[in-house]
Structures are given as C-alpha cells and as structure tokens.
Amino acid sequence: MNSIEYILEFDKVKEKWMEFTYTEWAKEEIGNTVPIMEESKLLARQRDTSEARILLEKGGTPPLVSLEGMMELIDIAEKGGCLMGQQLEQIEIILVAVKRLKDYLNRCKQFEVSLAYYGENLEELEDVKEMIHLQIRNGAVDSNASKLLKSLRADIEKAERKMREKAELVMKSHKECMSDSFSTMRNGHICIPVKKEYKFKISGSVIDKSSTGNTLFIEPASVAKYYEELQLLKIDEENEERRILYSLTAMVADAAEGMKGNAKVIEKLDFIFSKGKLSMEFDGVEPKINVDRRIVLKDGRHPLMDKSICVPLQFEIGDRIQGIVITGPNTGGKTVAIKTVALNCMMAQCGLHVACREAEICMNSNFLCDIGDGQNISENLSTFSAHITNVLDILKKVNKDSLVIMDELGSGTDPTEGMGIAIAILQELKKSGALFLVTTHYPEVKQYAEQEEGILNARMTFDKESLRPLYQLVLGEAGESCAFYIAQKLGMPATMLECAIQAAYGQERAKGYNFQNASKEIKKETTLTVKKKKIPKKSLEQAMKYQRGDSVMVYPDKKIGIVCETVNEKGVLRVQLQGKKIWINHKRVKLLVAAEELYPEDYDFSIIFDSVENRKLRHKMERKYVEGEEIVEL
C-alpha cells in the first residue's frame, strides 16, 4: 500500500469505494487508482463521475452484475468443451442483465449525457439468450428441448411404470413372503422386500439385503426384462442431452467476442457508476480543475467524518500565497484540517468528487506528507529523527507542482533548536515553489510567517469561555496553543498554572490570565504504597531478652550455641556454634541458660568469640598503631 494513501486515509476511501462495485475488475481498478497527471484525462474522469451521479439520481441504479466466472465459461466453450446446464444458465443471467442494462442506458439518453451512449457498445445476443432459455430449466436440459428427447423421456417413464406395476403384481401374489408393502429402488433396480426364509419362492435376482440380513431385496424376473430396455433408453437420453448441451456451447463460443466486449463495457460502467455512488455517499461535488496552483475549498469536509458533526472548512491557497502556517490548541483540529485539504485534492486528482459545497483544485505532481511521530523502534529512530528523515526525503522530491503537508513542524527536540529547524524547512519549501501547509506551536514561526511574503498565518478557533475547540480555520490570523486553558480544564491547579506562565513568559504576562475557576490543589487519590515488614512489638520484646553469652538451642537442628551479637531491628541475632558463627531469626532459638548464670559480671567474651590471633592483634592495637594489620571477623 502507498504510504501517502495510508497517511491521508485514502486507503479507507478506497475501501468504501469498493463497496459500490460488482465486478472484480472494478475492484482491482480502484486498488490501482493513483492521481492522474494529464489534464485532459482527469477532466474526462471527472465528467464520467458527474454523469454517473446524474444518471443515478434521475434514472435509478443500473442493473449491473458481477460477471464472476464468465470468462472461464467462455474459455471452456472456445476450447471445444461442453458447458453444463447450470453454467449455461449463468450465461443466460448475464445476457439478461446486458439487455436490461442496454434498456436502462437507452432510457437515460433523455438526460443528454454521453455516459448513456455506452449502451451502443452492448450486444444483446438475443438468439443465444432465447435458445438457452428454451432448452435449459433449473440447471438441466428441458424435455421440450427436442422432439427426440421428449419421446425418450416419455418411453423411460413408461418403462419405469411397467416395472413398478410388475413388481406390485408379484408383491400382491406373495404377500406372506413380503416384509413390507412397498417396492424400492436399489442400485438402479426396482426390487421387492422378501423375507429371508422365502428367498427361493420368488423368481428373480438378489440385488441387496437389509442391515440385519433378515430382508432380501429381489428384482423379480418379470421386472428384469424391462431393465435392459430402460438402460438403453437412458443412454439415448444422455446422448441427446449431450448433443443439445454441445449445440448450446457452440452458440456461446460463436458469440464469445460479443460477450467479451459486453464484459468490458459492464466492468467499465461498474467502475464509473461506483464513483457516482461514492459521490452520493459523501455528498460530493465536481471540483474545478486548474493548473494554476490554486486550491479553494468552500465548506470542505473530511469525507470519512460524520457530516452531522463535522465543522465545514473554508480554505484557500494560491494567488501569491504559497504556504500556510496553522496554529492553535492541541485537539483543536489542525491535523484534521491539513489532512482534509490534502485528501480532497488527492480524491479530485483521481477523478472523484470532493466532500465540499464548492471546490477548485490544482493538479499536483506529488503529495508529500509528514504526519504522526513516525517513531520506529526496530530502526532505533526517535520521534525527532523520524521527522527529520521524512522532511529530508520530502525536500529531495519536492518541486513547484508539489503539495506538501507537515504536522507539528520542528517538534520532538529542544524548542529553540526545533524552532530554528522549522523556519529553515519553511524557507526551503518556499524556494521550491511548492504549495505547503504546516502546523506548529512555535511563536517564532508565527512571526516568521507574518513577516515573510507568500506565507500566511492561520489559526484554529478556541472558545476560552467553555474551554472547547471550535474546529474552525481562520486564515490570516495566528493562534495560541491555549495549553494553559486546556491544562486548567483538565484540572491543573492555579498555583501550577501561574508557575508555568511565569516560567514561560515572565511575571508580567502571568497577570493577563484569569484562573478563577481553576482548582486550588491536586486532589490526591488513594494509591498502593510499599509496606516495610515490621516485627510485632510483642515478638520484638521477646527477642530483646537474649543477651550476649546466653546459652541457646538452635532449631531445627537442635544444636547448642552461645549468643555473640544481640537482636537487630530485623529480629535477627548472631550465634556462635562449634567452629562457626551464624545469623538466625530469634524465633528459631530457645534460651537454655542465661549469661548471668554462666559468667561473672565483667567477663571478657572475646575469649570465647575471638580467635587467638585477633585477641593478640587487638591488644597490640590498644597500645599502638599497627600498620598493614586488620582484625578479621569470623
């Protein structure tokens, strides 16, 4: 899919357009539709669209058909194949539609439009249609297709009736042998249901038996002599049917060129009338086409927006105005405005009517767009990088016949540098001679547009009383971003707004804003908080009872140790076990003997908990500095 079509949503217009077609060719033609570069060809396409709408409004919807599978059927006929009854009926339906379409176009000649004369190129092929109609019924060859076929089918019916009569006579004369009172058809034979034990009482051939084996289906000998006669009659019937089908197929083959010509006319009309239907759907008008680089939209609308809520756009560019810089609030409709202009121009150049009350559109050599952030994670492009990449690509392709639209010009980077880049881009676009529409929030760009000849400011209106965007474009005036008003509407407190204005424009400018209705502070919502694990007070009090030197039992191993460090704030204490010291939760130890019962009051516990080397080194360090030595805690 063309990326410009996707950006401007022309792909969605095409999807809507395809809904009004019947033929696959017309759908493919829509999919391949691109802006037309020849003025005469474009004017002809616009005339087709206008005439189609006139005929739709005055003459009603034309009787078009899908033509699905028609070319394959013609191909079979031309190669000497045989078309079946249902296939011939399909050909008849198309020929009937051709006649109805020709009648429709003949009636529409009264409206004096050239499109109605397409009917002159349609061949009714009345003889083919009538012959199929006479000889084919409900997908099969009709009995009246030939005298021989009618006679054969009568003989077949007579033979089948005789066979049933003979079968019924046998059943009546051997009632006690029958398991049912009706004859039945088995493997093409008329059979009677005979009880297994009476098999040899009935003269005939066993054709089938029931699932239980208790009933045998026997073709009586009196019936069998008619079976061969019936089969011969059916062979003759089949041969006659095939002869008729081949004869009709040959007629289709002879009319193949005319049918192919009809198909081309129907496909082309399907495409043209779909444009007229789309025009009615969008309530469109035929635009005036010019090559003077002038675009005028009166009451322009985005065709995919609901007409009842869409605010009409008044737009004009050209005649010494080469570029327009649109400013205004976020969500104010700036992007929709520039897309509306570009999309209607693209539709017009594809031969479609535009969603306006009145429009004048210039032909453009290409449509160049930079809309959306374009961020590409896989290519490691930031928003700004993506914008600049698009802009440079646009500047490579732009010429005096281009139409360029750019959204949020210079955004995504430092405001001062972004502003400078925006102005540089505008200057380059002006040098190219192209028509361009850009949106921006930079006040310096507004000033540049005001001072630069050939560039015009425009703004999207905003109601400061209701704090709602009005979605109206006003040419010749620069607008405000209204960020502070929108922030106020969304609940930003007055203190924050005043701080923001002072930071942006200084204290004096802040006095010009009225934030009487602004909230005083941000209302805090209840949110989740991180909770630190706390040791229950009672549990902590119990843990504090352990003193250095206490003899304790360590669980679950039930080893005896001595407390060497008391409980910390996490409820963990250190215990000396045989050959090692461990940290352990106080809940996993149990006091055996308190230290006061084991040791004197001023007992030196380093004798127990320190190594001999550490004790000697500590004594040395208490007397003097020992360089390069370190006490290592175990």
C-alpha positions as CSV (number, residue, x, y, z in Angstrom):
1,M,0.0,0.0,0.0
2,N,1.2,3.5,-0.8
3,S,2.3,5.2,2.5
4,I,0.9,8.6,1.4
5,E,-2.5,6.9,0.9
6,Y,-2.3,5.4,4.3
7,I,-1.3,8.7,6.0
8,L,-4.1,10.6,4.3
9,E,-6.5,7.7,4.8
10,F,-7.2,7.5,1.0
11,D,-6.9,3.7,1.6
12,K,-10.1,3.9,3.7
13,V,-11.8,5.9,1.0
14,K,-10.9,3.2,-1.5
15,E,-12.3,0.5,0.8
16,K,-15.6,2.5,0.9
17,W,-15.5,3.0,-2.8
18,M,-15.1,-0.8,-3.5
19,E,-18.3,-1.5,-1.6
20,F,-20.2,0.1,-4.5
21,T,-18.8,-2.3,-7.2
22,Y,-19.9,-5.7,-8.5
23,T,-17.0,-6.8,-10.7
24,E,-13.5,-7.9,-9.7
25,W,-12.0,-5.8,-12.5
26,A,-13.6,-2.6,-11.0
27,K,-12.2,-3.5,-7.5
28,E,-8.7,-4.0,-9.0
29,E,-9.0,-0.7,-10.9
30,I,-9.9,1.1,-7.6
31,G,-7.0,-0.5,-5.8
32,N,-4.6,0.6,-8.6
33,T,-6.0,4.1,-8.8
34,V,-3.4,6.9,-8.5
35,P,-3.5,10.6,-9.1
36,I,-3.8,11.4,-12.8
37,M,-1.1,13.7,-14.3
38,E,-2.8,14.5,-17.7
39,E,-5.3,17.4,-17.5
40,S,-7.4,16.1,-20.4
41,K,-7.6,12.6,-18.9
42,L,-8.5,14.0,-15.5
43,L,-11.3,16.2,-16.9
44,A,-12.7,13.2,-18.7
45,R,-12.7,11.1,-15.5
46,Q,-14.4,13.9,-13.6
47,R,-17.0,14.2,-16.3
48,D,-17.7,10.4,-16.1
49,T,-18.2,10.7,-12.3
50,S,-20.6,13.6,-12.7
51,E,-22.6,11.9,-15.4
52,A,-22.8,8.7,-13.4
53,R,-24.3,10.7,-10.5
54,I,-26.8,12.4,-12.8
55,L,-28.0,9.0,-14.1
56,L,-28.1,7.5,-10.6
57,E,-30.2,10.4,-9.3
58,K,-32.5,10.7,-12.3
59,G,-32.6,7.1,-13.7
60,G,-32.0,5.0,-10.7
61,T,-29.4,2.3,-10.0
62,P,-28.2,0.5,-13.2
63,P,-28.7,-3.3,-13.4
64,L,-25.1,-4.4,-13.2
65,V,-23.9,-7.9,-12.4
66,S,-20.7,-9.4,-11.0
67,L,-19.6,-11.4,-14.2
68,E,-17.9,-13.9,-11.8
69,G,-16.7,-17.0,-13.6
70,M,-18.0,-15.7,-17.0
71,M,-14.6,-15.6,-18.7
72,E,-13.8,-19.1,-17.6
73,L,-17.1,-20.4,-19.1
74,I,-16.3,-18.6,-22.4
75,D,-12.8,-20.1,-22.4
76,I,-14.3,-23.7,-22.0
77,A,-16.7,-23.0,-24.9
78,E,-13.9,-21.7,-27.2
79,K,-11.7,-24.7,-26.4
80,G,-14.5,-27.1,-27.5
81,G,-15.6,-28.2,-24.1
82,C,-19.2,-28.8,-23.0
83,L,-21.0,-26.4,-20.7
84,M,-23.4,-28.0,-18.2
85,G,-26.9,-26.8,-17.7
86,Q,-26.1,-24.6,-14.6
87,Q,-23.2,-23.0,-16.5
88,L,-25.4,-22.2,-19.4
89,E,-28.0,-20.6,-17.1
90,Q,-25.2,-18.4,-15.7
91,I,-24.5,-17.2,-19.2
92,E,-28.2,-16.5,-19.7
93,I,-28.4,-14.5,-16.5
94,I,-25.5,-12.3,-17.8
95,L,-27.2,-11.9,-21.2
96,V,-30.5,-10.9,-19.5
97,A,-28.5,-8.3,-17.4
98,V,-26.9,-7.0,-20.7
99,K,-30.4,-6.5,-22.2
100,R,-31.7,-4.7,-19.0
101,L,-28.6,-2.5,-18.9
102,K,-29.0,-1.6,-22.5
103,D,-32.6,-0.7,-21.9
104,Y,-31.6,1.4,-18.9
105,L,-29.0,3.3,-20.8
106,N,-31.4,3.9,-23.7
107,R,-33.9,5.4,-21.3
108,C,-31.2,7.6,-19.8
109,K,-30.4,9.2,-23.2
110,Q,-33.2,11.6,-22.4
111,F,-30.9,13.2,-19.8
112,E,-28.4,14.1,-22.6
113,V,-25.2,12.7,-21.0
114,S,-22.6,10.9,-23.0
115,L,-22.4,8.0,-20.5
116,A,-25.9,6.8,-21.6
117,Y,-24.4,6.1,-25.1
118,Y,-22.2,3.3,-23.7
119,G,-25.3,1.1,-24.4
120,E,-24.4,1.3,-28.1
121,N,-21.4,-0.9,-27.4
122,L,-23.5,-3.7,-25.8
123,E,-24.6,-6.7,-27.9
124,E,-27.8,-8.3,-26.7
125,L,-27.1,-11.7,-28.4
126,E,-30.8,-12.4,-28.3
127,D,-30.6,-15.7,-30.2
128,V,-28.2,-17.2,-27.6
129,K,-30.2,-16.0,-24.7
130,E,-33.5,-17.3,-26.1
131,M,-32.1,-20.7,-27.0
132,I,-30.7,-21.2,-23.6
133,H,-34.0,-20.0,-22.1
134,L,-36.0,-22.5,-24.2
135,Q,-33.7,-25.6,-23.7
136,I,-32.4,-25.2,-20.1
137,R,-34.6,-25.3,-17.0
138,N,-33.4,-25.4,-13.4
139,G,-29.9,-26.3,-14.4
140,A,-30.9,-29.3,-16.6
141,V,-31.9,-29.8,-20.3
142,D,-35.7,-29.3,-20.6
143,S,-37.8,-32.1,-22.1
144,N,-39.1,-29.7,-24.7
145,A,-35.5,-29.0,-26.0
146,S,-36.1,-31.5,-28.8
147,K,-38.8,-33.9,-30.0
148,L,-36.5,-36.9,-29.6
149,L,-35.6,-36.0,-26.0
150,K,-39.3,-35.6,-25.2
151,S,-40.1,-39.0,-26.8
152,L,-37.2,-40.8,-25.0
153,R,-38.2,-39.4,-21.6
154,A,-41.8,-40.5,-22.2
155,D,-40.6,-44.0,-23.1
156,I,-38.4,-44.0,-20.0
157,E,-41.3,-43.0,-17.8
158,K,-43.5,-45.7,-19.4
159,A,-40.8,-48.4,-18.9
160,E,-40.4,-47.4,-15.2
161,R,-44.2,-47.5,-14.7
162,K,-44.4,-51.0,-16.2
163,M,-41.6,-52.2,-14.0
164,R,-43.4,-50.9,-10.9
165,E,-46.6,-52.5,-12.0
166,K,-44.9,-55.9,-12.5
167,A,-43.3,-55.5,-9.0
168,E,-46.6,-54.7,-7.4
169,L,-48.2,-57.8,-9.0
170,V,-45.5,-60.1,-7.6
171,M,-45.9,-58.5,-4.1
172,K,-49.7,-59.0,-4.2
173,S,-49.4,-62.6,-5.2
174,H,-46.8,-63.3,-2.5
175,K,-48.0,-61.2,0.4
176,E,-46.9,-63.7,3.0
177,C,-43.3,-63.5,1.7
178,M,-43.0,-59.7,1.9
179,S,-41.5,-57.8,4.9
180,D,-43.0,-54.5,3.6
181,S,-45.8,-53.4,1.3
182,F,-43.7,-51.1,-1.0
183,S,-41.2,-51.7,-3.7
184,T,-37.9,-49.9,-3.6
185,M,-35.1,-48.8,-5.8
186,R,-31.7,-50.5,-5.1
187,N,-28.6,-49.9,-7.3
188,G,-30.8,-48.7,-10.2
189,H,-33.1,-51.8,-10.0
190,I,-36.7,-51.9,-8.8
191,C,-36.8,-54.5,-6.0
192,I,-39.3,-56.1,-3.7
193,P,-38.6,-56.7,0.1
194,V,-38.6,-60.5,0.6
195,K,-38.3,-62.3,4.0
196,K,-35.1,-64.3,4.1
197,E,-36.8,-67.6,4.6
198,Y,-38.9,-67.2,1.4
199,K,-35.9,-66.4,-0.8
200,F,-36.5,-69.4,-3.2
201,K,-40.2,-68.8,-3.6
202,I,-39.6,-65.6,-5.6
203,S,-38.1,-65.9,-9.1
204,G,-35.5,-63.2,-9.6
205,S,-32.1,-61.8,-8.7
206,V,-31.0,-60.7,-5.2
207,I,-29.7,-57.1,-5.6
208,D,-29.2,-56.1,-1.9
209,K,-30.1,-57.1,1.7
210,S,-31.1,-55.2,4.9
211,S,-28.5,-54.4,7.6
212,T,-29.9,-57.3,9.7
213,G,-29.9,-59.7,6.8
214,N,-33.5,-60.7,7.5
215,T,-34.8,-59.0,4.4
216,L,-33.6,-59.6,0.8
217,F,-34.2,-57.0,-2.0
218,I,-35.0,-59.1,-5.1
219,E,-35.6,-57.9,-8.6
220,P,-38.4,-60.1,-9.9
221,A,-37.7,-61.9,-13.3
222,S,-40.8,-60.2,-14.8
223,V,-39.3,-56.8,-13.9
224,A,-35.7,-57.6,-15.1
225,K,-36.7,-58.0,-18.7
226,Y,-37.6,-54.3,-18.8
227,Y,-34.4,-53.2,-17.1
228,E,-32.2,-53.6,-20.2
229,E,-34.7,-51.7,-22.3
230,L,-34.7,-48.9,-19.7
231,Q,-30.9,-48.7,-19.7
232,L,-30.8,-48.4,-23.5
233,L,-33.4,-45.6,-23.3
234,K,-31.4,-43.7,-20.7
235,I,-28.2,-44.0,-22.8
236,D,-30.1,-42.5,-25.7
237,E,-31.5,-39.7,-23.4
238,E,-28.0,-38.9,-22.2
239,N,-26.7,-38.7,-25.7
240,E,-29.5,-36.4,-26.8
241,E,-28.9,-34.2,-23.7
242,R,-25.2,-34.0,-24.5
243,R,-25.9,-33.1,-28.2
244,I,-28.1,-30.2,-27.0
245,L,-25.5,-29.0,-24.5
246,Y,-22.8,-29.1,-27.1
247,S,-25.0,-27.3,-29.5
248,L,-25.7,-24.5,-27.0
249,T,-22.0,-24.4,-26.0
250,A,-21.1,-23.9,-29.7
251,M,-23.5,-20.9,-29.8
252,V,-21.8,-19.4,-26.8
253,A,-18.4,-20.0,-28.5
254,D,-19.6,-18.3,-31.7
255,A,-20.8,-15.3,-29.6
256,A,-17.6,-15.2,-27.4
257,E,-16.2,-12.0,-28.9
258,G,-19.5,-10.2,-28.3
259,M,-19.7,-11.5,-24.8
260,K,-16.2,-10.4,-24.0
261,G,-17.0,-7.0,-25.4
262,N,-20.1,-6.8,-23.2
263,A,-18.0,-7.8,-20.2
264,K,-15.5,-4.9,-20.8
265,V,-18.4,-2.4,-21.1
266,I,-20.1,-3.7,-17.9
267,E,-16.8,-3.6,-16.0
268,K,-16.1,-0.1,-17.1
269,L,-19.6,1.1,-16.3
270,D,-19.3,-0.6,-12.9
271,F,-16.2,1.4,-12.2
272,I,-17.7,4.7,-13.4
273,F,-21.0,4.2,-11.5
274,S,-19.2,3.3,-8.4
275,K,-17.6,6.8,-8.5
276,G,-21.1,8.3,-8.8
277,K,-22.3,6.2,-5.8
278,L,-19.3,7.3,-3.8
279,S,-20.1,11.0,-4.6
280,M,-23.7,10.5,-3.4
281,E,-22.4,8.8,-0.2
282,F,-20.0,11.7,0.5
283,D,-22.5,14.3,-0.7
284,G,-19.7,15.4,-3.0
285,V,-19.4,17.9,-5.9
286,E,-17.3,18.0,-9.0
287,P,-14.3,20.3,-8.4
288,K,-13.0,22.8,-11.0
289,I,-9.6,21.6,-12.1
290,N,-6.8,24.1,-12.7
291,V,-3.0,24.0,-13.4
292,D,-2.5,27.5,-11.9
293,R,-1.5,26.3,-8.4
294,R,-4.7,27.4,-6.7
295,I,-6.8,25.4,-4.2
296,V,-10.2,26.7,-2.9
297,L,-12.5,24.7,-0.6
298,K,-15.8,26.0,0.5
299,D,-17.5,24.1,3.3
300,G,-14.9,21.4,2.9
301,R,-15.2,18.2,5.0
302,H,-13.1,15.2,5.7
303,P,-15.1,12.6,3.7
304,L,-14.7,9.9,6.4
305,M,-16.1,12.1,9.2
306,D,-19.8,12.2,10.1
307,K,-21.2,15.1,8.2
308,S,-23.6,16.0,11.1
309,I,-20.7,16.7,13.5
310,C,-18.0,17.8,11.0
311,V,-17.4,21.6,11.1
312,P,-17.0,22.9,7.5
313,L,-13.6,24.1,6.4
314,Q,-13.1,27.3,4.5
315,F,-9.7,27.2,2.8
316,E,-7.8,29.0,0.0
317,I,-4.2,28.9,-1.1
318,G,-2.5,30.2,-4.3
319,D,-2.6,33.6,-5.9
320,R,0.6,34.8,-4.3
321,I,0.0,32.7,-1.1
322,Q,2.3,29.7,-1.4
323,G,2.3,28.4,2.2
324,I,0.0,28.4,5.2
325,V,1.2,28.0,8.8
326,I,-1.7,26.8,11.1
327,T,-1.5,27.3,14.8
328,G,-4.0,26.7,17.6
329,P,-4.7,24.4,20.6
330,N,-4.0,20.7,20.8
331,T,-7.1,18.7,19.9
332,G,-8.2,21.8,18.0
333,G,-8.4,20.1,14.6
334,K,-5.1,21.3,13.0
335,T,-4.1,17.9,11.8
336,V,-7.6,17.1,10.5
337,A,-7.6,20.5,8.6
338,I,-4.5,19.8,6.7
339,K,-5.5,16.2,6.0
340,T,-8.9,17.3,4.8
341,V,-7.2,19.6,2.2
342,A,-4.7,17.0,1.0
343,L,-7.3,14.1,0.9
344,N,-9.8,16.1,-1.1
345,C,-7.0,17.2,-3.5
346,M,-5.9,13.6,-3.9
347,M,-9.5,12.4,-4.5
348,A,-10.1,15.1,-7.1
349,Q,-6.9,14.2,-9.0
350,C,-8.1,10.5,-9.0
351,G,-11.3,11.5,-10.8
352,L,-13.5,11.5,-7.7
353,H,-15.8,14.2,-6.4
354,V,-14.8,16.1,-3.3
355,A,-16.6,16.4,0.0
356,C,-17.3,20.2,-0.3
357,R,-20.1,22.6,-1.2
358,E,-17.8,24.1,-3.9
359,A,-14.1,23.4,-4.7
360,E,-11.3,24.4,-7.1
361,I,-8.4,22.0,-7.1
362,C,-5.0,22.3,-8.8
363,M,-3.2,19.3,-10.3
364,N,-0.2,18.2,-8.2
365,S,2.8,16.3,-9.4
366,N,3.0,14.5,-6.0
367,F,1.6,14.6,-2.4
368,L,4.3,14.8,0.3
369,C,3.4,14.3,3.9
370,D,5.0,14.2,7.4
371,I,2.2,13.4,9.8
372,G,2.5,11.4,13.1
373,D,5.5,10.8,15.2
374,G,6.9,8.1,12.9
375,Q,8.9,6.6,15.7
376,N,10.5,3.3,14.6
377,I,11.9,1.2,17.5
378,S,13.3,-1.5,15.2
379,E,15.4,1.1,13.3
380,N,16.2,2.9,16.5
381,L,14.7,6.2,15.4
382,S,13.4,8.8,17.9
383,T,10.4,10.9,17.1
384,F,12.6,13.8,16.0
385,S,14.9,11.6,14.0
386,A,11.9,10.1,12.2
387,H,10.6,13.6,11.4
388,I,13.9,14.9,10.1
389,T,14.3,11.7,8.0
390,N,10.8,12.3,6.4
391,V,11.5,16.0,5.9
392,L,14.8,15.4,4.1
393,D,13.0,12.8,1.9
394,I,10.3,15.4,1.1
395,L,12.9,18.1,0.3
396,K,14.5,15.6,-2.2
397,K,11.3,15.1,-4.0
398,V,9.6,18.5,-3.8
399,N,9.1,20.6,-6.9
400,K,7.0,23.6,-7.9
401,D,4.0,21.3,-8.6
402,S,4.0,19.5,-5.3
403,L,1.6,19.7,-2.4
404,V,3.3,19.4,1.0
405,I,1.7,18.9,4.4
406,M,3.6,18.7,7.6
407,D,2.3,18.3,11.1
408,E,4.0,19.7,14.3
409,L,6.9,21.2,12.3
410,G,10.2,21.1,14.2
411,S,8.7,19.1,17.2
412,G,10.4,16.4,19.2
413,T,13.6,18.3,20.2
414,D,14.8,21.4,22.1
415,P,12.3,24.1,21.4
416,T,14.9,26.7,20.4
417,E,16.6,24.4,18.0
418,G,13.3,23.0,16.8
419,M,12.1,26.5,16.0
420,G,15.2,27.2,14.0
421,I,14.9,24.0,12.0
422,A,11.2,24.7,11.4
423,I,12.0,28.1,9.9
424,A,14.8,26.6,7.8
425,I,12.3,24.0,6.4
426,L,9.8,26.7,5.5
427,Q,12.4,28.7,3.7
428,E,13.5,25.6,1.7
429,L,9.8,24.8,0.8
430,K,9.3,28.4,-0.3
431,K,12.4,28.2,-2.6
432,S,10.9,25.0,-4.2
433,G,7.8,26.8,-5.3
434,A,5.5,24.1,-3.9
435,L,2.2,24.7,-2.1
436,F,2.6,23.8,1.6
437,L,0.5,23.6,4.7
438,V,2.2,23.1,8.1
439,T,1.1,23.1,11.7
440,T,3.2,24.4,14.6
441,H,3.2,25.7,18.2
442,Y,6.3,27.9,17.9
443,P,5.6,31.6,18.3
444,E,8.7,32.5,16.3
445,V,7.4,30.5,13.3
446,K,4.2,32.5,13.6
447,Q,6.2,35.7,13.5
448,Y,8.2,34.4,10.5
449,A,5.0,33.6,8.6
450,E,3.7,37.1,9.4
451,Q,6.8,38.8,8.0
452,E,7.6,36.5,5.1
453,E,5.9,37.3,1.8
454,G,3.9,34.4,0.3
455,I,3.3,32.7,3.6
456,L,0.1,33.2,5.6
457,N,-0.8,32.5,9.2
458,A,-4.0,30.7,10.1
459,R,-5.5,29.6,13.3
460,M,-7.9,27.0,14.7
461,T,-10.6,28.7,16.8
462,F,-11.0,28.0,20.5
463,D,-13.7,29.1,22.9
464,K,-12.0,30.3,26.1
465,E,-15.3,30.6,28.0
466,S,-16.3,27.0,27.5
467,L,-12.7,25.8,27.0
468,R,-13.7,23.9,23.9
469,P,-12.1,23.9,20.4
470,L,-14.5,25.1,17.7
471,Y,-12.6,23.3,14.8
472,Q,-12.9,26.4,12.5
473,L,-10.0,27.5,10.4
474,V,-9.4,31.3,10.2
475,L,-7.0,32.4,7.5
476,G,-4.7,35.4,8.1
477,E,-4.5,35.2,11.9
478,A,-2.1,33.5,14.2
479,G,-3.5,31.4,17.0
480,E,-2.5,30.4,20.5
481,S,-1.7,26.9,21.7
482,C,-4.1,27.5,24.6
483,A,-2.1,25.0,26.6
484,F,-2.7,26.8,29.9
485,Y,-6.5,26.9,29.3
486,I,-6.6,23.3,28.4
487,A,-4.5,22.3,31.4
488,Q,-6.9,24.3,33.6
489,K,-9.8,22.4,32.0
490,L,-8.2,19.1,32.8
491,G,-7.7,20.1,36.5
492,M,-4.3,21.7,36.9
493,P,-4.3,23.9,40.0
494,A,-4.0,27.7,39.7
495,T,-0.6,27.7,41.5
496,M,0.9,25.4,39.0
497,L,-0.6,27.3,36.1
498,E,0.8,30.6,37.4
499,C,4.2,29.0,37.9
500,A,4.1,27.7,34.3
501,I,3.2,31.0,32.8
502,Q,5.9,32.8,34.7
503,A,8.5,30.3,33.6
504,A,7.4,30.6,30.0
505,Y,6.7,34.3,29.6
506,G,7.6,36.1,32.9
507,Q,5.7,37.5,35.8
508,E,4.1,40.4,33.9
509,R,2.5,38.1,31.3
510,A,1.0,35.9,34.1
511,K,-1.2,38.8,35.2
512,G,-3.1,38.6,31.9
513,Y,-4.5,35.2,32.7
514,N,-7.6,34.6,34.7
515,F,-7.7,31.3,36.6
516,Q,-10.6,32.0,39.0
517,N,-12.3,28.7,38.1
518,A,-9.1,26.7,38.5
519,S,-8.8,24.1,41.3
520,K,-6.7,25.1,44.3
521,E,-4.8,21.9,44.5
522,I,-4.5,18.5,43.1
523,K,-6.8,16.1,44.8
524,K,-4.7,13.1,45.8
525,E,-6.1,9.7,45.1
526,T,-5.7,6.6,47.2
527,T,-2.9,4.6,45.8
528,L,-1.0,1.5,46.8
529,T,2.1,2.0,48.9
530,V,5.2,-0.1,49.6
531,K,4.9,-1.6,53.1
532,K,8.0,-2.5,55.0
533,K,7.9,-5.7,57.0
534,K,7.5,-5.0,60.7
535,I,8.3,-7.2,63.7
536,P,5.4,-7.4,66.1
537,K,6.1,-5.4,69.3
538,K,5.4,-8.4,71.5
539,S,7.7,-10.6,69.3
540,L,10.5,-7.9,69.4
541,E,10.2,-7.6,73.2
542,Q,10.7,-11.4,73.5
543,A,13.7,-11.2,71.1
544,M,15.3,-8.4,73.3
545,K,15.6,-10.9,76.2
546,Y,18.6,-12.6,74.5
547,Q,21.9,-11.2,75.9
548,R,25.5,-11.8,74.8
549,G,26.8,-15.0,76.3
550,D,23.3,-16.7,76.7
551,S,23.4,-20.4,76.0
552,V,20.6,-21.2,73.4
553,M,19.2,-24.2,71.5
554,V,19.2,-23.6,67.7
555,Y,16.3,-25.2,65.8
556,P,15.5,-27.3,63.8
557,D,19.0,-28.9,64.1
558,K,18.8,-28.7,68.0
559,K,22.4,-27.5,68.2
560,I,23.6,-25.7,71.3
561,G,25.3,-22.3,70.8
562,I,26.1,-19.0,72.5
563,V,24.7,-15.6,71.6
564,C,27.6,-13.4,70.3
565,E,25.5,-10.5,69.0
566,T,22.1,-9.4,70.3
567,V,19.0,-9.0,68.2
568,N,19.0,-6.2,65.5
569,E,15.9,-4.3,64.2
570,K,15.1,-7.1,61.9
571,G,14.8,-9.6,64.8
572,V,18.0,-11.5,63.8
573,L,20.8,-12.4,66.2
574,R,24.2,-14.0,65.8
575,V,25.0,-17.3,67.5
576,Q,28.4,-19.0,68.0
577,L,28.2,-22.7,67.1
578,Q,31.0,-25.1,67.1
579,G,33.6,-23.8,64.5
580,K,31.4,-21.1,63.0
581,K,29.1,-18.1,63.7
582,I,25.6,-17.8,62.1
583,W,22.9,-15.2,61.8
584,I,19.5,-16.6,62.7
585,N,15.9,-15.3,63.4
586,H,15.2,-15.1,67.1
587,K,12.1,-17.4,66.6
588,R,14.4,-20.3,65.8
589,V,16.3,-20.2,69.1
590,K,15.4,-21.1,72.6
591,L,17.1,-19.8,75.8
592,L,18.7,-22.6,77.8
593,V,20.9,-20.8,80.4
594,A,21.2,-17.0,80.8
595,A,24.7,-15.5,80.6
596,E,24.5,-14.1,84.1
597,E,24.3,-17.6,85.4
598,L,27.3,-18.8,83.4
599,Y,29.8,-15.9,83.6
600,P,30.9,-13.3,86.0
601,E,29.6,-9.8,85.6
602,D,32.7,-8.3,83.9
603,Y,33.6,-11.4,81.9
604,D,35.6,-10.8,78.7
605,F,33.6,-12.6,76.0
606,S,36.4,-12.1,73.4
607,I,38.0,-15.2,75.0
608,I,35.1,-17.1,73.5
609,F,34.2,-15.3,70.3
610,D,37.6,-14.1,69.1
611,S,40.4,-16.1,67.6
612,V,43.8,-16.1,69.4
613,E,45.3,-14.1,66.5
614,N,42.5,-11.5,66.7
615,R,42.9,-11.1,70.5
616,K,46.6,-10.6,70.3
617,L,46.2,-8.1,67.5
618,R,43.5,-6.2,69.4
619,H,45.7,-5.9,72.5
620,K,48.6,-4.5,70.3
621,M,46.3,-2.0,68.6
622,E,45.0,-0.8,72.0
623,R,48.7,0.1,72.9
624,K,49.9,1.5,69.5
625,Y,49.1,1.7,65.7
626,V,50.0,-1.5,63.8
627,E,50.5,-0.8,60.1
628,G,49.1,-3.3,57.5
629,E,47.2,-5.4,60.0
630,E,43.5,-6.0,60.1
631,I,41.1,-7.7,62.5
632,V,39.1,-10.3,60.5
633,E,35.7,-11.0,62.0
634,L,34.7,-14.7,61.7
